Structure formats: C-alpha cells, structure tokens
Amino acid sequence: MISMGSTTYVHCLMLAPQELTLKPLKQQLGKHLVASIKLSGYMPDHLDTVTYFALGSANKMEMPTVVVSPLAETKRWYVNKGPFVHAKTKELFERVTHARVLQIYDTHLDNVKQLRDYISNNLPPGIDIELTTWEHVRPGFAKNIQIPDVYSYKNLMEDVVKSYLDHFNGKGPKPDMVYVNGLYQKMKDSTAIEQ
C-alpha cells in the first residue's frame, strides 16, 4: 500500500485465469438424480470459475453433486461481403457456447431451488442458468389411473362419421349426434344431453 498525500493506492497482483489454481472440491455421486443446473456461456474460463463457485455452494449445503462438461455447441453462419462484385466472397462467423452441468442427487427440491436462486443472484454477466428437475415416484403408482375404453369411442366415431356422410350425400336423416364437452353425444329433441 502506497500513501501519497490524502490518496492511498493499493497494489494487487493480477493473475490470468489459467494461472489461478483452485483446490479441487469434493464430488459425490448419489442414488437418485433430483435436478441438474446447466450453466452456459461464451467464455470457458469465466464458466469454470462460476462452476467452481456453484459446486462449492452445493458442498456447503451438503448436496451430493457431480459436474459434467458436455461438448461445446458451435454455430456457424456465412454472410456475403458485398452485393455486387464481391457477392461470391463470403465471411464466416462462428459462435461457440460452452456449458457445465451440475447434477444434484438425493436432495429436496426446495433446497435445489434455494441453491439455484443463490447462484443466479451471484452470476456475472454473460452466463445463463437453467434448472431441470425430476420427480421420483414409487413403483405401482399407475394402478389408480383410469384407462378409457378406446374401442367404444372408435365404434361411436365410426357411426357418427357414417351418419354425417349419409346426410351430406342425401341418403339419410340428419345426424342425431352432437359434439359436447369433447365427446359426441346423442341428441334428444334437438338438444344435447347434459352431463
């Protein structure tokens, strides 16, 4: 620290992100995958720093977490350099999007949302966050689901279509079915049967 009159200057050592070594954090693989937090951006060194911060936050909250680095997504497009003489020359533009995914295991969803909010409040500009959650249910949950009788609907629809075709071809009476609440129902005295 250097003092010159009333002004104080502080010297600090500036390190490049490649020179900054961060101690490795513990990654734990759990039993049930609960959520994944995807961090994406265009600068991989900033993304690594934010991922380290997010992993450290998850470790402090005692969440079993694993970091996955998917392949970078590259988008290329070509633009003409000029409209007339230079129409055959094209300029290439490229955008590479890097991503890191934190997979969180065996944790309550409320805690995952708190972690997501904490990370998003401390995100630097240029990095996006996306949360995907999964719910696990016990086997046999589908026993109480009502399965509609498909064949009765099929037969009913065939009768309705046949009566409409007969009506429009002039072969039969007006159709006696009407579409109410997502189903075709028989008409009674020119009004639909109410459910």
GROMACS elastic network, one bead per residue, 0.5 to 0.9 nm:
[ bonds ]
;  ai    aj funct       b0    kb
    1     8     6  0.70209   500
    1     9     6  0.57919   500
    1    11     6  0.61356   500
    2     7     6  0.86427   500
    2     8     6  0.58810   500
    2     9     6  0.51933   500
    2    10     6  0.64912   500
    2    11     6  0.79315   500
    3     6     6  0.72823   500
    3     7     6  0.60891   500
    3     9     6  0.62426   500
    3    10     6  0.87513   500
    4     7     6  0.54279   500
    4     8     6  0.62184   500
    4     9     6  0.78848   500
    5     8     6  0.77903   500
   15    18     6  0.80384   500
   15    19     6  0.60891   500
   15    20     6  0.63050   500
   16    19     6  0.53139   500
   16    20     6  0.64807   500
   17    20     6  0.51550   500
   17    21     6  0.81230   500
   17    45     6  0.64309   500
   17    46     6  0.81811   500
   17    49     6  0.85215   500
   18    21     6  0.74312   500
   18    45     6  0.78230   500
   22    25     6  0.86775   500
   22    49     6  0.89041   500
   22    52     6  0.82156   500
   24    27     6  0.89596   500
   24    52     6  0.86006   500
   25    52     6  0.78760   500
   25    55     6  0.72887   500
   25    56     6  0.68051   500
   25    59     6  0.80168   500
   26    55     6  0.85016   500
   26    56     6  0.85760   500
   26    59     6  0.74152   500
   26    64     6  0.89535   500
   26    65     6  0.83761   500
   26    66     6  0.87177   500
   27    55     6  0.82238   500
   27    59     6  0.82555   500
   27    64     6  0.68540   500
   27    65     6  0.55503   500
   27    66     6  0.51926   500
   27    67     6  0.75398   500
   28    63     6  0.83479   500
   28    65     6  0.54188   500
   28    66     6  0.60907   500
   28   105     6  0.85207   500
   29    64     6  0.60685   500
   29    65     6  0.64543   500
   29    66     6  0.63488   500
   29   103     6  0.88230   500
   29   104     6  0.84722   500
   29   105     6  0.70363   500
   30    33     6  0.71576   500
   30    64     6  0.58641   500
   30    65     6  0.76864   500
   30    66     6  0.89183   500
   30   104     6  0.79457   500
   30   106     6  0.61235   500
   31   105     6  0.65516   500
   31   106     6  0.64988   500
   32   104     6  0.86295   500
   32   105     6  0.54187   500
   32   106     6  0.54828   500
   32   107     6  0.87177   500
   32   136     6  0.80272   500
   33    36     6  0.80255   500
   33   103     6  0.69852   500
   33   104     6  0.60750   500
   33   106     6  0.65611   500
   33   107     6  0.86364   500
   33   133     6  0.86466   500
   33   134     6  0.72615   500
   33   135     6  0.88800   500
   33   136     6  0.87888   500
   34   103     6  0.78180   500
   34   104     6  0.58359   500
   34   105     6  0.52140   500
   34   106     6  0.62454   500
   34   107     6  0.65757   500
   34   108     6  0.77809   500
   34   109     6  0.73184   500
   34   112     6  0.85187   500
   34   132     6  0.86618   500
   34   133     6  0.58950   500
   34   134     6  0.52573   500
   34   135     6  0.67762   500
   34   136     6  0.79855   500
   35   102     6  0.82779   500
   35   103     6  0.60791   500
   35   104     6  0.52685   500
   35   105     6  0.70449   500
   35   107     6  0.86210   500
   35   109     6  0.78408   500
   35   112     6  0.73342   500
   35   131     6  0.70559   500
   35   132     6  0.55059   500
   35   134     6  0.59092   500
   35   135     6  0.88097   500
   36   101     6  0.63611   500
   36   102     6  0.54039   500
   36   104     6  0.58837   500
   36   105     6  0.88567   500
   36   130     6  0.82157   500
   36   131     6  0.59463   500
   36   132     6  0.53113   500
   36   133     6  0.65219   500
   36   134     6  0.87408   500
   37   100     6  0.83025   500
   37   101     6  0.55922   500
   37   102     6  0.50685   500
   37   103     6  0.65982   500
   37   104     6  0.79447   500
   37   116     6  0.74693   500
   37   129     6  0.68120   500
   37   130     6  0.56621   500
   37   132     6  0.64606   500
   37   133     6  0.86953   500
   38    99     6  0.67710   500
   38   100     6  0.58499   500
   38   102     6  0.64067   500
   38   103     6  0.86671   500
   38   128     6  0.79624   500
   38   129     6  0.56339   500
   38   130     6  0.50364   500
   38   131     6  0.63844   500
   38   132     6  0.80950   500
   39    47     6  0.72968   500
   39    50     6  0.82284   500
   39    51     6  0.74295   500
   39    98     6  0.84449   500
   39    99     6  0.55573   500
   39   100     6  0.52524   500
   39   101     6  0.62092   500
   39   102     6  0.81127   500
   39   127     6  0.66390   500
   39   128     6  0.56229   500
   39   130     6  0.66301   500
   40    43     6  0.89208   500
   40    44     6  0.88446   500
   40    47     6  0.70920   500
   40    97     6  0.67328   500
   40    98     6  0.56151   500
   40   100     6  0.64293   500
   40   101     6  0.85679   500
   40   126     6  0.85237   500
   40   127     6  0.56076   500
   40   128     6  0.52385   500
   40   129     6  0.66228   500
   40   130     6  0.84561   500
   41    44     6  0.70885   500
   41    46     6  0.81492   500
   41    47     6  0.64625   500
   41    96     6  0.86404   500
   41    97     6  0.56841   500
   41    98     6  0.55097   500
   41    99     6  0.64813   500
   41   126     6  0.60001   500
   41   128     6  0.63630   500
   42    46     6  0.86281   500
   42    47     6  0.81229   500
   42    95     6  0.77840   500
   42    96     6  0.61935   500
   42    98     6  0.58385   500
   42    99     6  0.85923   500
   42   126     6  0.73053   500
   42   127     6  0.77009   500
   43    46     6  0.56463   500
   43    47     6  0.63186   500
   43    48     6  0.88874   500
   43    96     6  0.87209   500
   43    97     6  0.79684   500
   43    98     6  0.71705   500
   43   126     6  0.82959   500
   43   127     6  0.86048   500
   44    48     6  0.60898   500
   44    49     6  0.86888   500
   44    97     6  0.86308   500
   44    98     6  0.61534   500
   44    99     6  0.80557   500
   45    48     6  0.51737   500
   45    49     6  0.64770   500
   45    50     6  0.88459   500
   46    49     6  0.51899   500
   46    50     6  0.63296   500
   46    51     6  0.85855   500
   46   124     6  0.84751   500
   46   126     6  0.89998   500
   46   127     6  0.82958   500
   47    50     6  0.51610   500
   47    51     6  0.60152   500
   47    52     6  0.85373   500
   47    98     6  0.78046   500
   47    99     6  0.75503   500
   47   100     6  0.74586   500
   47   127     6  0.71721   500
   48    52     6  0.61006   500
   48    53     6  0.86001   500
   48   100     6  0.79236   500
   49    52     6  0.51065   500
   49    53     6  0.62981   500
   49    54     6  0.86992   500
   50    54     6  0.61104   500
   50    55     6  0.85374   500
   50   119     6  0.85021   500
   50   122     6  0.89511   500
   50   123     6  0.72528   500
   50   124     6  0.81545   500
   50   127     6  0.85839   500
   51    55     6  0.60170   500
   51    56     6  0.84282   500
   51    67     6  0.80866   500
   51   100     6  0.69610   500
   51   101     6  0.83870   500
   51   102     6  0.79611   500
   52    55     6  0.51271   500
   52    56     6  0.60648   500
   52    57     6  0.85506   500
   53    56     6  0.51271   500
   53    57     6  0.61667   500
   53    58     6  0.86731   500
   53   119     6  0.81415   500
   54    57     6  0.50349   500
   54    58     6  0.61914   500
   54    59     6  0.85967   500
   54   102     6  0.81436   500
   54   115     6  0.82249   500
   54   116     6  0.88330   500
   54   118     6  0.89372   500
   54   119     6  0.63342   500
   55    58     6  0.50539   500
   55    59     6  0.61394   500
   55    60     6  0.86381   500
   55    65     6  0.71597   500
   55    66     6  0.81693   500
   55    67     6  0.77460   500
   55   102     6  0.74726   500
   56    59     6  0.50162   500
   56    60     6  0.62087   500
   56    61     6  0.86841   500
   57    60     6  0.51058   500
   57    61     6  0.63448   500
   57    62     6  0.86644   500
   57    63     6  0.89505   500
   57   115     6  0.74325   500
   57   118     6  0.86068   500
   57   119     6  0.81427   500
   58    61     6  0.50596   500
   58    62     6  0.62055   500
   58    63     6  0.53599   500
   58    64     6  0.76070   500
   58    65     6  0.69005   500
   58   104     6  0.84296   500
   58   112     6  0.88351   500
   58   115     6  0.70646   500
   59    63     6  0.57563   500
   59    64     6  0.72697   500
   59    65     6  0.75104   500
   60    63     6  0.77280   500
   61   111     6  0.83367   500
   61   115     6  0.82826   500
   62    65     6  0.88315   500
   62   107     6  0.89488   500
   63   104     6  0.66731   500
   63   105     6  0.68835   500
   63   106     6  0.74010   500
   63   107     6  0.63475   500
   63   111     6  0.88944   500
   63   112     6  0.87243   500
   64   103     6  0.83596   500
   64   104     6  0.59090   500
   64   105     6  0.53196   500
   64   106     6  0.69323   500
   64   107     6  0.78267   500
   65   102     6  0.64362   500
   65   103     6  0.55319   500
   65   105     6  0.62489   500
   66   101     6  0.81722   500
   66   102     6  0.57051   500
   66   103     6  0.51896   500
   66   104     6  0.67509   500
   66   105     6  0.84552   500
   67   100     6  0.68409   500
   67   101     6  0.56184   500
   67   103     6  0.62474   500
   67   104     6  0.89496   500
   68    99     6  0.87909   500
   68   100     6  0.59132   500
   68   101     6  0.50281   500
   68   102     6  0.63631   500
   68   103     6  0.74291   500
   69    72     6  0.85942   500
   69    98     6  0.84785   500
   69    99     6  0.64096   500
   69   101     6  0.62813   500
   69   102     6  0.89010   500
   70    73     6  0.88147   500
   70    98     6  0.79184   500
   70    99     6  0.63069   500
   70   100     6  0.65808   500
   70   101     6  0.75994   500
   71    98     6  0.73103   500
   71    99     6  0.76002   500
   72    96     6  0.64161   500
   72    97     6  0.56367   500
   72    99     6  0.66577   500
   73    95     6  0.82202   500
   73    96     6  0.56316   500
   73    97     6  0.51033   500
   73    98     6  0.65311   500
   73    99     6  0.84018   500
   74    94     6  0.69127   500
   74    95     6  0.57643   500
   74    97     6  0.63553   500
   74    98     6  0.87935   500
   75    93     6  0.83491   500
   75    94     6  0.56667   500
   75    95     6  0.52107   500
   75    96     6  0.63605   500
   75    97     6  0.82352   500
   76    92     6  0.70370   500
   76    93     6  0.56819   500
   76    95     6  0.64752   500
   76    96     6  0.86825   500
   77    91     6  0.84174   500
   77    92     6  0.60131   500
   77    93     6  0.54540   500
   77    94     6  0.65706   500
   77    95     6  0.89296   500
   78    90     6  0.60323   500
   78    91     6  0.55354   500
   78    93     6  0.62579   500
   78    94     6  0.88692   500
   79    82     6  0.88403   500
   79    89     6  0.86300   500
   79    90     6  0.53922   500
   79    91     6  0.52328   500
   79    92     6  0.66595   500
   79    93     6  0.78871   500
   80    83     6  0.70486   500
   80    86     6  0.75883   500
   80    87     6  0.57967   500
   80    88     6  0.70939   500
   80    89     6  0.61644   500
   80    91     6  0.62502   500
   81    86     6  0.60658   500
   81    87     6  0.64302   500
   81    88     6  0.80341   500
   81    89     6  0.59175   500
   81    90     6  0.54121   500
   81    91     6  0.61593   500
   82    85     6  0.68428   500
   82    87     6  0.51874   500
   82    88     6  0.82952   500
   82    89     6  0.76848   500
   82    90     6  0.83672   500
   83    86     6  0.64032   500
   83    87     6  0.51127   500
   83    88     6  0.89014   500
   84    87     6  0.53462   500
   84    88     6  0.87349   500
   85    88     6  0.78027   500
   85    89     6  0.89810   500
   86    89     6  0.54813   500
   86    90     6  0.82358   500
   87    90     6  0.73999   500
  104   107     6  0.71684   500
  104   112     6  0.79342   500
  107   110     6  0.85015   500
  107   111     6  0.69046   500
  107   112     6  0.70822   500
  108   111     6  0.55119   500
  108   112     6  0.66198   500
  109   113     6  0.62160   500
  109   114     6  0.86270   500
  109   133     6  0.77304   500
  109   134     6  0.89733   500
  109   135     6  0.89156   500
  110   113     6  0.51334   500
  110   114     6  0.62711   500
  110   115     6  0.86985   500
  111   114     6  0.50139   500
  111   115     6  0.62286   500
  111   116     6  0.86180   500
  112   115     6  0.50420   500
  112   116     6  0.61605   500
  112   117     6  0.86491   500
  112   131     6  0.89458   500
  112   133     6  0.88487   500
  113   117     6  0.61195   500
  113   118     6  0.85214   500
  113   131     6  0.83773   500
  114   117     6  0.51181   500
  114   118     6  0.61225   500
  114   119     6  0.86099   500
  115   118     6  0.50661   500
  115   119     6  0.61262   500
  115   120     6  0.85214   500
  116   119     6  0.51980   500
  116   120     6  0.60412   500
  116   121     6  0.85436   500
  116   129     6  0.81074   500
  116   130     6  0.85684   500
  116   131     6  0.73343   500
  117   120     6  0.51219   500
  117   121     6  0.60684   500
  117   122     6  0.87126   500
  118   121     6  0.52785   500
  118   122     6  0.65538   500
  118   123     6  0.88570   500
  119   122     6  0.52714   500
  119   123     6  0.61214   500
  119   129     6  0.84300   500
  120   123     6  0.51242   500
  120   124     6  0.87259   500
  120   128     6  0.83218   500
  120   129     6  0.68324   500
  121   124     6  0.88614   500
  123   126     6  0.84607   500
  123   127     6  0.67673   500
  123   128     6  0.81070   500
  123   129     6  0.85795   500
  124   127     6  0.64368   500
  125   128     6  0.83454   500
  137   140     6  0.87161   500
  137   141     6  0.71372   500
  138   141     6  0.62233   500
  139   142     6  0.80039   500
  140   143     6  0.58395   500
  140   144     6  0.87357   500
  141   144     6  0.69040   500
  141   145     6  0.82413   500
  142   145     6  0.54155   500
  142   146     6  0.89226   500
  143   146     6  0.83589   500
  147   150     6  0.85228   500
  148   151     6  0.89562   500
  148   152     6  0.89744   500
  148   153     6  0.86851   500
  149   152     6  0.58316   500
  149   153     6  0.68473   500
  150   153     6  0.52999   500
  150   154     6  0.62078   500
  150   155     6  0.88098   500
  151   155     6  0.61960   500
  151   156     6  0.85296   500
  152   155     6  0.51927   500
  152   156     6  0.61085   500
  152   157     6  0.85719   500
  153   156     6  0.50471   500
  153   157     6  0.60463   500
  153   158     6  0.85616   500
  153   183     6  0.88588   500
  154   157     6  0.51784   500
  154   158     6  0.62008   500
  154   159     6  0.87306   500
  155   158     6  0.51206   500
  155   159     6  0.63288   500
  155   160     6  0.87196   500
  156   159     6  0.52166   500
  156   160     6  0.62752   500
  156   161     6  0.87134   500
  156   184     6  0.78528   500
  157   160     6  0.50115   500
  157   161     6  0.60676   500
  157   162     6  0.84398   500
  157   184     6  0.77750   500
  158   161     6  0.52067   500
  158   162     6  0.60453   500
  158   163     6  0.85854   500
  159   162     6  0.51127   500
  159   163     6  0.61377   500
  159   164     6  0.86223   500
  160   163     6  0.52084   500
  160   164     6  0.62021   500
  160   165     6  0.86100   500
  160   175     6  0.74356   500
  160   176     6  0.83610   500
  160   177     6  0.66723   500
  160   178     6  0.89726   500
  160   184     6  0.79549   500
  161   164     6  0.51278   500
  161   165     6  0.61049   500
  161   166     6  0.85185   500
  162   165     6  0.51197   500
  162   166     6  0.60605   500
  162   167     6  0.85134   500
  163   166     6  0.50243   500
  163   167     6  0.60513   500
  163   168     6  0.86603   500
  163   172     6  0.73428   500
  163   173     6  0.79651   500
  163   174     6  0.76092   500
  163   175     6  0.55810   500
  163   176     6  0.81352   500
  163   177     6  0.87596   500
  164   167     6  0.50063   500
  164   168     6  0.61798   500
  164   169     6  0.85045   500
  164   172     6  0.88159   500
  164   174     6  0.76124   500
  164   175     6  0.59796   500
  165   168     6  0.52386   500
  165   169     6  0.60443   500
  165   170     6  0.84907   500
  165   171     6  0.84482   500
  165   172     6  0.88172   500
  166   169     6  0.51749   500
  166   170     6  0.61211   500
  166   172     6  0.52206   500
  166   173     6  0.77427   500
  166   174     6  0.85103   500
  166   175     6  0.86442   500
  167   170     6  0.51312   500
  167   171     6  0.59254   500
  167   172     6  0.51384   500
  167   173     6  0.59755   500
  167   174     6  0.56307   500
  167   175     6  0.67995   500
  168   171     6  0.76196   500
  168   172     6  0.83983   500
  168   174     6  0.87586   500
  169   172     6  0.79572   500
  170   173     6  0.80433   500
  172   175     6  0.83991   500
  173   176     6  0.84329   500
  175   178     6  0.80939   500
  175   187     6  0.88236   500
  176   185     6  0.84266   500
  176   186     6  0.57780   500
  176   187     6  0.53938   500
  176   188     6  0.81225   500
  176   190     6  0.82210   500
  177   184     6  0.60486   500
  177   185     6  0.53332   500
  177   187     6  0.55011   500
  177   192     6  0.80582   500
  178   183     6  0.82128   500
  178   184     6  0.53427   500
  178   185     6  0.54102   500
  178   186     6  0.63392   500
  178   187     6  0.63712   500
  178   191     6  0.84978   500
  178   192     6  0.64566   500
  179   182     6  0.65620   500
  179   183     6  0.55564   500
  179   185     6  0.62649   500
  179   186     6  0.88982   500
  179   192     6  0.83594   500
  180   183     6  0.54501   500
  180   184     6  0.60740   500
  180   185     6  0.66896   500
  180   192     6  0.73742   500
  180   193     6  0.85658   500
  180   194     6  0.84942   500
  181   184     6  0.82389   500
  181   195     6  0.89822   500
  185   192     6  0.68107   500
  185   193     6  0.68385   500
  186   191     6  0.88497   500
  186   192     6  0.66226   500
  186   193     6  0.68340   500
  187   190     6  0.57667   500
  187   191     6  0.54489   500
  187   193     6  0.62191   500
  188   191     6  0.54416   500
  188   192     6  0.61335   500
  188   193     6  0.65563   500
  189   192     6  0.81906   500
  191   194     6  0.87401   500
